[in-house]
Amino acid sequence: DGGITQSPKYLFRKEGQNVTLSCEQNLNHDAMYWYRQDPGQGLRLIYYSQIVNDFQKGDIAEGYSVSREKKESFPLTVTSAQKNPTAFYLCASRLGVYSGANVLTFGAGSRLTVL
Amino acid sequence: AQSVTQPDIHITVSEGASLELRCNYSYGATPYLFWYVQSPGQGLQLLLKYFSGDTLVQGIKGFEAEFKRSQSSFNLRKPSVHWSDAAEYFCAVAPANAGGTSYGKLTFGQGTILTVHP
Protein backbone atom coordinates (compact mmCIF):
# COMPACT_ATOMS: atom_id res chain seq x y z
CA ASP A 1 0.00 0.00 0.00
CA GLY A 2 1.15 3.51 -0.72
CA GLY A 3 1.87 5.83 2.12
CA ILE A 4 4.37 7.79 4.14
CA THR A 5 6.83 6.10 6.47
CA GLN A 6 8.41 8.06 9.28
CA SER A 7 11.22 6.68 11.40
CA PRO A 8 12.04 6.33 14.16
CA LYS A 9 8.70 6.58 15.92
CA TYR A 10 10.39 7.50 19.19
CA LEU A 11 13.76 9.18 19.56
CA PHE A 12 15.67 10.41 22.57
CA ARG A 13 18.43 12.93 22.26
CA LYS A 14 20.88 14.51 24.60
CA GLU A 15 21.25 18.25 24.55
CA GLY A 16 23.78 19.40 21.96
CA GLN A 17 23.24 16.48 19.61
CA ASN A 18 21.91 16.65 16.09
CA VAL A 19 19.31 14.08 15.11
CA THR A 20 17.78 13.21 11.76
CA LEU A 21 14.20 12.12 11.26
CA SER A 22 13.43 10.07 8.20
CA CYS A 23 10.44 10.52 5.90
CA GLU A 24 9.88 8.29 2.89
CA GLN A 25 6.85 8.23 0.61
CA ASN A 26 5.87 5.86 -2.19
CA LEU A 27 2.90 7.88 -3.38
CA ASN A 28 4.82 9.55 -6.22
CA HIS A 29 3.94 12.90 -4.67
CA ASP A 30 5.87 15.96 -5.75
CA ALA A 31 5.59 18.07 -2.61
CA MET A 32 6.66 17.16 0.91
CA TYR A 33 6.30 18.96 4.22
CA TRP A 34 7.52 18.85 7.81
CA TYR A 35 5.26 20.03 10.61
CA ARG A 36 5.92 20.30 14.30
CA GLN A 37 3.12 19.63 16.78
CA ASP A 38 3.06 20.85 20.37
CA PRO A 39 0.12 20.38 22.75
CA GLY A 40 -2.47 23.12 22.33
CA GLN A 41 -0.65 24.77 19.43
CA GLY A 42 -1.81 22.78 16.44
CA LEU A 43 0.70 22.10 13.69
CA ARG A 44 3.35 24.55 12.55
CA LEU A 45 5.21 24.32 9.27
CA ILE A 46 8.98 23.84 9.50
CA TYR A 47 10.09 23.27 5.89
CA TYR A 48 8.52 22.23 2.62
CA SER A 49 9.71 21.09 -0.77
CA GLN A 50 7.80 21.34 -4.03
CA ILE A 51 10.35 19.53 -6.20
CA VAL A 52 13.60 17.64 -5.88
CA ASN A 53 16.65 19.71 -4.92
CA ASP A 54 14.49 22.61 -3.81
CA PHE A 55 12.99 23.47 -0.43
CA GLN A 56 11.63 26.50 1.37
CA LYS A 57 11.51 27.63 4.98
CA GLY A 58 8.21 27.48 6.76
CA ASP A 59 7.13 29.45 9.79
CA ILE A 60 9.54 27.92 12.32
CA ALA A 61 12.64 26.83 10.36
CA GLU A 62 15.27 28.06 12.82
CA GLY A 63 17.30 25.18 14.23
CA TYR A 64 16.21 22.74 11.54
CA SER A 65 17.62 21.65 8.19
CA VAL A 66 16.33 19.48 5.36
CA SER A 67 17.40 17.99 2.06
CA ARG A 68 15.48 16.71 -0.95
CA GLU A 69 17.87 14.66 -3.06
CA LYS A 70 15.23 12.15 -4.10
CA LYS A 71 11.54 12.55 -4.81
CA GLU A 72 10.65 9.90 -2.26
CA SER A 73 12.71 11.20 0.65
CA PHE A 74 12.66 14.36 2.75
CA PRO A 75 14.75 13.94 5.93
CA LEU A 76 14.63 16.53 8.70
CA THR A 77 17.64 17.27 10.89
CA VAL A 78 17.02 18.81 14.28
CA THR A 79 20.22 20.63 15.12
CA SER A 80 21.65 21.67 18.45
CA ALA A 81 20.60 25.21 17.58
CA GLN A 82 16.95 24.29 18.11
CA LYS A 83 16.35 25.44 21.67
CA ASN A 84 13.20 23.48 22.41
CA PRO A 85 13.21 20.40 20.18
CA THR A 86 10.99 18.11 22.25
CA ALA A 87 7.88 17.69 20.11
CA PHE A 88 5.92 15.45 17.79
CA TYR A 89 7.08 15.77 14.19
CA LEU A 90 4.82 15.03 11.26
CA CYS A 91 5.82 14.56 7.66
CA ALA A 92 3.28 15.05 4.88
CA SER A 93 3.14 14.94 1.12
CA ARG A 94 0.92 16.25 -1.64
CA LEU A 95 0.50 15.16 -5.22
CA GLY A 96 1.30 18.39 -6.99
CA VAL A 97 1.18 22.12 -7.04
CA TYR A 98 -2.01 22.85 -8.92
CA SER A 99 -5.66 23.00 -7.99
CA GLY A 100 -7.27 19.66 -7.27
CA ALA A 101 -4.13 18.29 -5.68
CA ASN A 102 -4.27 20.31 -2.52
CA VAL A 103 -4.79 17.51 0.00
CA LEU A 104 -2.01 16.54 2.38
CA THR A 105 -1.33 12.93 3.30
CA PHE A 106 0.39 12.51 6.68
CA GLY A 107 2.79 10.01 8.12
CA ALA A 108 2.33 8.54 11.61
CA GLY A 109 4.82 10.92 13.18
CA SER A 110 8.05 10.81 15.16
CA ARG A 111 8.23 11.82 18.80
CA LEU A 112 11.52 13.45 19.79
CA THR A 113 12.42 13.87 23.44
CA VAL A 114 15.47 15.78 24.60
CA LEU A 115 16.90 14.44 27.85
CA ALA B 1 -1.83 36.39 7.03
CA GLN B 2 -4.39 33.67 7.36
CA SER B 3 -5.33 32.26 10.74
CA VAL B 4 -7.62 29.59 12.14
CA THR B 5 -9.37 29.58 15.50
CA GLN B 6 -10.95 26.58 17.14
CA PRO B 7 -12.61 28.11 20.20
CA ASP B 8 -13.12 24.85 22.08
CA ILE B 9 -9.99 23.18 23.40
CA HIS B 10 -11.87 20.20 24.85
CA ILE B 11 -15.41 18.92 24.29
CA THR B 12 -17.12 16.05 26.06
CA VAL B 13 -20.23 14.39 24.70
CA SER B 14 -22.18 11.23 25.46
CA GLU B 15 -22.21 8.42 22.96
CA GLY B 16 -25.16 8.87 20.62
CA ALA B 17 -25.36 12.60 21.14
CA SER B 18 -24.89 15.10 18.35
CA LEU B 19 -21.62 16.96 17.89
CA GLU B 20 -20.56 20.31 16.52
CA LEU B 21 -16.94 21.47 16.49
CA ARG B 22 -16.39 25.11 15.70
CA CYS B 23 -13.84 26.59 13.33
CA ASN B 24 -13.41 30.23 12.35
CA TYR B 25 -10.83 31.49 9.89
CA SER B 26 -9.38 34.80 8.91
CA TYR B 27 -8.39 35.25 5.30
CA GLY B 28 -8.84 37.87 2.62
CA ALA B 29 -10.61 35.59 0.19
CA THR B 30 -12.32 32.21 0.26
CA PRO B 31 -9.69 29.65 1.18
CA TYR B 32 -9.59 25.92 0.83
CA LEU B 33 -10.88 24.43 4.09
CA PHE B 34 -10.15 21.09 5.72
CA TRP B 35 -10.96 19.02 8.77
CA TYR B 36 -8.45 16.42 9.94
CA VAL B 37 -8.68 13.91 12.80
CA GLN B 38 -5.79 12.57 14.87
CA SER B 39 -5.79 9.59 17.21
CA PRO B 40 -3.23 9.71 20.04
CA GLY B 41 0.32 9.27 18.79
CA GLN B 42 -0.77 9.00 15.18
CA GLY B 43 -0.71 11.10 12.05
CA LEU B 44 -3.61 13.11 10.71
CA GLN B 45 -6.41 11.68 8.60
CA LEU B 46 -8.49 13.85 6.29
CA LEU B 47 -12.18 13.90 7.20
CA LEU B 48 -13.43 16.28 4.54
CA LYS B 49 -12.55 19.30 2.48
CA TYR B 50 -14.17 22.30 0.85
CA PHE B 51 -12.83 23.76 -2.36
CA SER B 52 -15.90 25.34 -3.97
CA GLY B 53 -19.53 24.65 -4.83
CA ASP B 54 -22.04 23.21 -2.38
CA THR B 55 -21.33 24.69 1.02
CA LEU B 56 -22.40 21.54 2.85
CA VAL B 57 -19.74 18.88 2.41
CA GLN B 58 -19.88 15.26 3.40
CA GLY B 59 -16.88 13.41 4.70
CA ILE B 60 -15.86 10.04 6.00
CA LYS B 61 -17.14 8.40 9.20
CA GLY B 62 -20.49 10.21 8.96
CA PHE B 63 -19.07 13.71 9.41
CA GLU B 64 -20.21 16.80 7.55
CA ALA B 65 -19.20 20.44 7.59
CA GLU B 66 -20.84 23.64 6.43
CA PHE B 67 -18.99 26.58 4.98
CA LYS B 68 -20.57 29.91 5.92
CA ARG B 69 -18.84 32.75 4.13
CA SER B 70 -20.68 35.47 6.07
CA GLN B 71 -19.47 34.06 9.36
CA SER B 72 -16.02 32.89 8.14
CA SER B 73 -16.82 29.55 9.66
CA PHE B 74 -16.45 25.91 8.73
CA ASN B 75 -18.04 23.94 11.57
CA LEU B 76 -17.85 20.16 11.73
CA ARG B 77 -20.93 18.15 12.69
CA LYS B 78 -21.99 14.60 13.33
CA PRO B 79 -25.57 13.62 14.24
CA SER B 80 -24.66 10.70 16.51
CA VAL B 81 -21.23 10.27 18.04
CA HIS B 82 -19.61 6.87 18.51
CA TRP B 83 -17.01 6.04 21.15
CA SER B 84 -14.47 5.53 18.36
CA ASP B 85 -14.80 9.21 17.42
CA ALA B 86 -12.79 10.21 20.50
CA ALA B 87 -9.72 11.95 19.08
CA GLU B 88 -8.31 15.38 18.38
CA TYR B 89 -9.78 17.35 15.51
CA PHE B 90 -8.02 20.02 13.50
CA CYS B 91 -9.43 22.61 11.17
CA ALA B 92 -7.05 23.93 8.51
CA VAL B 93 -7.04 26.49 5.72
CA ALA B 94 -4.92 26.98 2.62
CA PRO B 95 -4.84 29.83 0.13
CA ALA B 96 -7.14 29.21 -2.82
CA ASN B 97 -5.74 29.66 -6.31
CA ALA B 98 -2.44 30.85 -4.94
CA GLY B 99 0.58 30.30 -7.05
CA GLY B 100 4.20 29.72 -6.33
CA THR B 101 5.68 28.62 -3.09
CA SER B 102 2.71 29.50 -0.89
CA TYR B 103 0.43 27.00 -2.57
CA GLY B 104 -0.58 24.08 -0.38
CA LYS B 105 0.77 25.50 2.83
CA LEU B 106 -1.84 24.72 5.44
CA THR B 107 -2.49 26.80 8.50
CA PHE B 108 -3.93 24.73 11.32
CA GLY B 109 -6.10 25.61 14.27
CA GLN B 110 -5.05 24.67 17.77
CA GLY B 111 -7.17 21.53 17.77
CA THR B 112 -10.22 20.33 19.73
CA ILE B 113 -9.97 17.22 21.85
CA LEU B 114 -13.17 15.18 21.82
CA THR B 115 -13.98 12.87 24.71
CA VAL B 116 -16.92 10.49 24.37
CA HIS B 117 -18.67 9.15 27.46
CA PRO B 118 -20.45 5.79 27.24
Chai-1 contact restraints between the chains, C-beta under 6 A:
chainA,res_idxA,chainB,res_idxB,connection_type,confidence,min_distance_angstrom,max_distance_angstrom,comment,restraint_id
A,A31,B,G104,contact,1.0,0.0,6.0,A-B,restraint_1
A,G40,B,Q110,contact,1.0,0.0,6.0,A-B,restraint_2
A,G42,B,F108,contact,1.0,0.0,6.0,A-B,restraint_3
A,G42,B,G109,contact,1.0,0.0,6.0,A-B,restraint_4
A,G42,B,Q110,contact,1.0,0.0,6.0,A-B,restraint_5
A,G42,B,G111,contact,1.0,0.0,6.0,A-B,restraint_6
A,L43,B,F108,contact,1.0,0.0,6.0,A-B,restraint_7
A,Q56,B,T101,contact,1.0,0.0,6.0,A-B,restraint_8
A,L90,B,G43,contact,1.0,0.0,6.0,A-B,restraint_9
A,R94,B,G104,contact,1.0,0.0,6.0,A-B,restraint_10
A,V97,B,Y103,contact,1.0,0.0,6.0,A-B,restraint_11
A,N102,B,Y32,contact,1.0,0.0,6.0,A-B,restraint_12
A,N102,B,G104,contact,1.0,0.0,6.0,A-B,restraint_13
A,F106,B,G43,contact,1.0,0.0,6.0,A-B,restraint_14
A,F106,B,L44,contact,1.0,0.0,6.0,A-B,restraint_15
A,G107,B,G43,contact,1.0,0.0,6.0,A-B,restraint_16
A,A108,B,Q42,contact,1.0,0.0,6.0,A-B,restraint_17
A,A108,B,G43,contact,1.0,0.0,6.0,A-B,restraint_18
A,G109,B,G43,contact,1.0,0.0,6.0,A-B,restraint_19
